[in-house]
């Protein structure tokens, strides 16, 4: 039964990532890149400036906090296990295609997050929004918006969280006590219990501690990767040569496209940075800023931090170790073997600690997006009883994911994420003119020496919005 399900999911994935998503992501991203005149490179200084903006009233969510939430969800198990999978199954050339998806995706992230800000709603505790809201407001389609919200819930509460749980327990497979029959379930139970504890209000200290530790661990992770790369610096010329040679090996790519570096680079790049998927706008819409473009600029940085920095750190750490990737070592095993070869017994321990922190914040960050979608679907704050049932189910999902098949979980996550992208990308392409007008308005005010302030009439928006009036 499981094998048949994996085959069906594999077939759907091949169709999605061989044609549809490549056209949408690269075509749409290039369209945004040209329309914004390479905003991700042109306004790098403005991106850094936008992070420091605080809400005028001192309350609400700041740009930096929105960046942390979206980056916490992006930077997770995909940056370690996802990269390992791409290297082992797609080859070194997949790194190049990850970079391409991130560079192009920065423009997509800018458009979707700017739109989320334009169409966001006022709430009793601040503002909120996301793709479901701009779909409903601009396209006047409650049905399509609801479908997207449901897909987001399926993707983040089920697909991504089951996969994060599996990837976390898989890091323990390098230790002697690990038994594949029962250890995954024990670890899954422990993680699920912690998630339930935090969701039900008892884990504020844990959340606060991990929110502090994850950026620290992220910096430490990059520094460790840098140390390993420096220790193996002589291998860098051949690594770069292999990356670019394999990335453009046309015969190998089209000889087996479903397992090629292009396919895995796009899959794992998209899974990691989520640009164009429509997830980060749920967080970026909550930021209290004076102009929508400011949060669009912040989200470009989030994509770059995720893929160009953290994913590249994993890739070069593994590639420079001298350990050859293979299908058998795909996942945590390859990363741990790579670190062991350079750092000895400290390597696997470091990866385990990093995975625990990254996975835990990813699990909670994903559920933040789910909360936003429930509010949209129910048109109100869910009742306490509804929330409690949802929290129990979300925790059980984490437990179940730890013991399932890696191929099955990656396949489910890829499909649900792909379905979100199929809806979100055409919508933001259609609505992009309003984000472009907002960008022009922002740049005009900056040239006049002003701190940009947004007014709906300045971009001739034909749709009703309740936050900026």
C-alpha positions in Angstrom: 0.0 0.0 0.0 2.8 2.4 1.0 4.8 1.5 -2.1 1.8 2.1 -4.4 1.2 5.5 -2.7 4.9 6.4 -3.1 4.6 5.5 -6.9 1.5 7.7 -7.4 3.1 10.6 -5.5 6.3 10.2 -7.5 4.4 10.4 -10.8 2.5 13.5 -9.8 5.8 15.1 -8.6 7.5 14.4 -11.9 4.8 16.1 -13.8 4.7 19.1 -11.4 8.5 19.7 -11.3 9.3 18.7 -14.9 7.0 21.2 -16.5 4.5 23.3 -14.5 6.6 24.6 -11.6 9.7 25.2 -13.7 7.7 27.5 -16.0 5.9 29.2 -13.2 8.9 29.7 -10.9 11.6 30.6 -13.4 9.2 32.4 -15.9 7.3 34.3 -13.2 10.5 35.1 -11.3 12.2 36.5 -14.4 9.1 38.6 -15.1 9.3 40.1 -11.6 13.0 40.5 -11.9 12.6 42.6 -15.1 9.6 44.5 -13.8 11.2 45.5 -10.6 14.5 46.3 -12.4 16.5 43.8 -10.3 15.1 45.1 -7.0 16.9 42.4 -4.9 20.3 43.8 -6.0 19.4 47.5 -6.6 17.9 48.2 -3.2 20.2 46.1 -1.0 20.8 49.1 1.3 17.1 49.7 1.6 16.5 46.1 2.6 18.9 46.5 5.5 17.4 49.8 6.5 13.9 48.3 6.4 14.7 45.7 9.0 15.3 48.4 11.7 11.9 50.0 11.3 9.7 49.8 14.5 5.9 50.3 14.8 4.9 53.9 15.3 3.0 53.2 18.5 5.7 50.9 19.9 3.2 48.0 19.7 2.5 45.4 17.1 4.9 43.3 15.0 8.1 45.0 13.8 9.8 44.3 10.5 12.5 42.5 12.3 10.1 40.2 14.1 8.3 39.4 10.9 11.7 38.6 9.3 12.4 36.3 12.3 9.1 34.4 12.0 9.4 33.9 8.2 13.1 33.0 8.4 12.5 30.6 11.3 10.0 28.7 9.1 12.4 28.9 6.1 15.6 28.0 7.9 15.0 24.5 9.2 15.5 20.9 8.3 15.4 21.7 4.6 18.7 23.6 4.9 20.5 20.6 6.2 18.6 17.4 5.2 17.1 18.9 2.0 20.5 20.0 0.7 22.0 16.6 1.6 19.2 14.9 -0.4 19.8 17.2 -3.4 23.5 16.5 -3.4 23.1 12.7 -2.9 20.3 12.2 -5.5 20.8 15.2 -7.9 24.6 15.7 -7.7 26.7 18.8 -7.1 25.0 20.6 -10.0 21.8 20.9 -8.0 23.6 23.6 -5.8 23.7 25.9 -8.9 20.0 25.5 -9.5 19.2 26.2 -5.8 21.1 29.5 -6.2 19.1 30.3 -9.4 15.8 29.6 -7.6 16.9 31.9 -4.7 18.2 34.8 -6.9 15.1 34.7 -9.1 12.8 33.9 -6.1 13.9 37.1 -4.3 11.8 39.1 -6.7 8.9 36.7 -6.2 9.2 37.1 -2.5 9.2 40.9 -2.8 6.0 40.9 -4.9 4.0 38.5 -2.7 5.0 40.2 0.5 4.3 43.7 -0.8 0.9 42.5 -2.0 0.2 40.9 1.4 0.9 44.3 3.1 -1.3 46.2 0.6 -4.3 44.0 1.2 -3.8 43.2 4.9 -6.6 43.6 7.4 -6.9 45.4 10.8 -7.4 43.3 13.8 -7.9 43.8 17.5 -4.2 42.8 18.2 -2.6 44.4 15.1 -2.8 43.5 11.4 -3.0 40.2 9.6 -3.2 38.9 6.0 -1.7 36.7 3.4 -2.5 35.2 0.0 -6.0 34.1 1.0 -6.8 37.7 1.7 -5.4 39.3 -1.5 -7.0 36.5 -3.5 -10.4 37.3 -2.0 -10.0 41.1 -2.0 -8.6 41.5 -5.5 -10.0 38.5 -7.4 -13.4 38.5 -5.5 -13.1 34.7 -5.2 -13.8 33.4 -1.7 -13.7 29.8 -3.1 -10.2 30.1 -4.5 -8.9 31.9 -1.4 -10.4 29.1 0.8 -8.8 26.4 -1.4 -5.4 28.1 -0.9 -6.0 28.4 2.9 -6.8 24.7 3.1 -3.7 23.8 1.1 -1.6 25.9 3.4 -3.0 24.1 6.4 -2.4 20.7 4.8 1.2 21.7 3.7 2.4 23.2 7.0 0.4 21.4 9.7 0.8 18.0 8.0 3.3 17.7 5.1 6.1 20.0 6.4 5.7 19.1 10.1 5.7 15.4 9.5 8.8 15.8 7.4 10.5 18.0 10.0 9.8 15.4 12.6 11.2 12.6 10.4 14.3 14.6 9.6 14.9 15.4 13.3 14.7 11.8 14.4 16.9 10.7 11.4 19.9 12.7 12.8 20.0 10.2 15.7 20.6 7.3 13.3 24.3 7.9 13.5 24.4 6.8 17.2 24.8 3.3 18.5 21.5 3.4 20.5 19.4 4.0 17.4 17.1 1.1 16.5 15.1 1.8 13.3 12.2 -0.3 14.6 11.3 1.8 17.7 13.7 4.7 18.2 11.9 6.9 15.6 8.7 6.5 17.4 10.2 7.3 20.8 11.9 10.5 19.5 8.6 11.4 17.7 6.7 11.0 20.9 9.2 13.3 22.8 9.1 16.0 20.1 5.3 15.8 19.9 5.0 16.2 23.6 7.2 19.3 23.5 5.2 20.8 20.7 1.9 20.1 22.5 3.3 21.7 25.7 4.3 24.8 23.8 1.1 25.1 21.8 -1.1 24.8 24.9 0.6 27.7 26.6 3.1 26.0 28.8 6.2 26.4 26.7 6.7 30.2 26.7 10.1 29.9 28.2 11.1 27.2 25.7 9.8 29.3 22.8 11.7 32.3 24.1 14.9 30.3 24.6 14.8 28.7 21.1 14.0 32.1 19.5 17.2 33.3 21.1 19.2 30.2 20.4 18.3 29.6 16.7 20.0 32.8 15.4 23.0 32.0 17.6 23.0 28.4 16.2 22.6 29.8 12.7 25.7 31.9 13.0 27.6 29.0 14.7 26.5 26.7 11.9 27.8 29.1 9.2 31.1 29.6 11.1 31.6 25.8 11.5 30.9 25.4 7.7 33.4 28.2 7.0 36.0 26.5 9.1 35.5 23.2 7.3 35.7 24.9 3.9 38.9 26.7 4.9 40.4 23.4 6.2 39.7 21.9 2.8 40.3 25.1 0.7 42.4 23.2 -1.9 39.3 21.3 -3.0 37.3 24.5 -3.8 38.5 24.9 -7.5 37.4 21.3 -8.3 34.1 21.8 -6.4 33.2 24.9 -8.4 34.2 23.1 -11.6 32.0 20.1 -10.7 29.0 22.3 -9.8 29.0 24.2 -13.1 29.9 21.2 -15.2 27.1 19.1 -13.8 24.6 22.0 -13.8 24.9 22.3 -17.6 25.4 18.6 -18.5 22.5 18.7 -21.0 22.8 15.0 -21.9 22.6 13.8 -18.2 19.8 16.3 -17.4 17.5 15.3 -20.2 18.5 11.7 -20.0 16.7 11.3 -16.7 15.1 14.6 -15.9 13.1 13.4 -12.9 16.4 12.6 -11.1 18.5 15.4 -12.5 20.3 18.2 -10.7 17.8 20.7 -12.2 14.8 18.8 -10.6 16.4 18.4 -7.2 17.8 22.0 -7.2 14.4 23.4 -7.9 12.6 21.1 -5.5 15.0 21.6 -2.5 15.5 25.3 -3.3 11.8 25.9 -3.3 11.3 23.7 -0.1 14.0 25.7 1.6 13.2 29.3 0.7 9.5 29.0 -0.2 9.7 32.1 -2.5 6.5 32.3 -4.6 4.8 29.6 -2.5 2.7 32.1 -0.5 3.7 31.1 3.0 5.9 34.0 4.1 3.2 36.7 3.2 1.3 35.3 6.2 4.0 36.6 8.5 5.1 39.7 6.5 1.5 41.0 6.5 1.6 41.2 10.3 4.4 43.8 10.3 3.5 47.4 11.3 5.3 49.5 8.6 4.6 52.9 7.0 4.9 51.5 3.5 4.2 48.0 2.1 7.4 47.9 0.1 9.5 47.9 3.3 8.3 44.5 4.2 8.7 43.3 0.6 12.4 44.3 0.8 12.8 42.5 4.2 11.5 39.3 2.7 14.1 39.4 -0.1 16.7 39.2 2.7 15.0 36.3 4.3 15.2 34.3 1.0 18.9 35.2 0.6 19.7 34.3 4.2 18.0 30.9 3.8 19.4 29.7 0.5 22.5 31.7 -0.5 23.9 31.6 3.1 22.6 28.7 5.1 22.0 26.2 2.2 25.3 27.1 0.6 27.0 26.6 4.0 25.7 23.0 4.2 26.5 22.3 0.5 30.1 23.5 0.7 30.7 21.9 4.1 29.6 18.5 2.6 31.3 18.9 -0.8 34.7 20.0 0.7 34.8 17.1 3.2 35.8 14.6 0.5 33.0 12.2 1.4 31.2 11.1 -1.7 27.4 11.5 -1.8 25.3 8.5 -2.6 21.6 7.5 -2.6 22.3 5.2 0.4 23.6 8.1 2.5 20.9 10.6 1.4 19.7 12.7 4.4 21.3 13.2 7.8 23.8 10.4 7.2 25.7 12.2 4.5 25.9 15.5 6.5 27.1 13.7 9.6 29.7 11.6 7.7 31.0 14.8 6.1 31.4 16.5 9.4 32.9 13.4 11.1 35.6 13.3 8.4 36.8 16.8 9.3 35.7 17.4 12.9 35.7 13.8 14.3 33.1 12.9 16.9 32.1 16.6 17.5 30.6 16.7 14.0 27.5 14.5 14.4 26.8 16.0 17.8 26.9 19.5 16.4 24.5 18.6 13.6 22.1 16.9 16.0 21.9 20.0 18.2 21.5 22.2 15.2 18.7 20.0 13.9 16.9 19.9 17.2 16.8 23.7 17.4 16.0 24.3 13.7 13.3 21.6 13.6 11.6 22.8 16.7 11.3 26.4 15.6 10.2 25.2 12.2 7.4 23.1 13.7 6.1 26.1 15.7 6.7 28.6 12.9 4.7 26.4 10.5 1.8 26.4 12.8 1.8 30.2 12.9 0.8 30.1 9.2 -1.9 27.6 10.0 -3.5 29.8 12.7 -3.8 32.6 10.2 -5.6 30.4 7.7 -8.1 29.2 10.3 -9.0 32.8 11.1 -9.7 33.3 7.4 -11.7 30.2 6.9 -13.8 30.7 10.0 -14.1 34.5 9.6 -13.3 34.9 13.3 -10.9 33.8 16.0 -11.4 30.0 16.5 -13.1 28.9 19.8 -10.9 27.5 22.6 -12.4 24.0 22.0 -11.5 24.2 18.3 -8.0 25.3 19.0 -7.5 22.6 21.6 -8.6 19.9 19.2 -6.4 21.3 16.5 -3.4 21.4 18.8 -3.8 17.8 19.8 -4.1 16.8 16.1 -1.0 18.9 15.2 1.0 17.2 17.9 -0.1 13.7 16.8 0.9 14.5 13.2 4.4 15.3 14.5 4.5 11.9 16.3 3.3 10.0 13.2 5.7 11.7 10.8 8.8 10.5 12.8 8.1 6.9 11.9 7.0 7.1 8.2 9.1 6.7 5.0 11.4 9.5 3.9 10.4 9.2 0.3 6.7 9.3 1.1 7.1 12.4 3.3 9.3 14.3 0.8 6.8 13.4 -1.9 3.8 14.7 0.1 5.6 17.9 1.0 6.6 18.6 -2.6 3.1 18.0 -3.9 1.3 20.2 -1.4 3.9 23.0 -1.7 3.7 22.7 -5.4 -0.1 23.0 -5.3 0.2 26.2 -3.3 2.6 27.6 -5.8 0.3 26.8 -8.7 -2.3 29.0 -7.2 -0.1 31.8 -5.7 2.2 32.5 -8.7 -0.4 33.2 -11.3 -2.3 35.4 -8.8 0.8 37.5 -7.9 1.7 37.8 -11.6 -1.8 39.2 -12.3 -1.6 41.6 -9.3 2.1 42.5 -9.6 1.3 45.8 -11.3 0.1 47.2 -7.9 3.2 46.0 -6.2 5.3 47.7 -9.0 3.3 50.9 -8.5 4.0 50.7 -4.8 7.7 50.2 -5.5 7.8 53.3 -7.8 6.0 55.3 -5.1 8.5 54.2 -2.5 11.5 55.0 -4.6 10.1 58.4 -5.5 9.6 59.3 -1.9 13.1 58.1 -1.0 14.6 60.3 -3.7 12.8 63.2 -2.2 14.5 62.4 1.1 11.4 61.2 2.8 10.6 58.2 5.0 8.0 56.7 2.6 4.4 56.7 3.8 1.8 54.7 1.8 -1.5 56.1 0.5 -3.8 53.8 -1.5 -4.7 56.6 -3.9 -1.0 57.0 -5.0 -1.1 53.6 -6.8 -4.7 53.9 -8.1 -5.7 50.6 -6.4 -9.2 49.7 -7.7 -9.9 47.3 -4.8 -11.1 48.1 -1.3 -8.6 47.7 1.6 -9.3 48.5 5.2 -5.8 49.0 6.7 -4.5 51.9 4.6 -7.6 54.0 4.4 
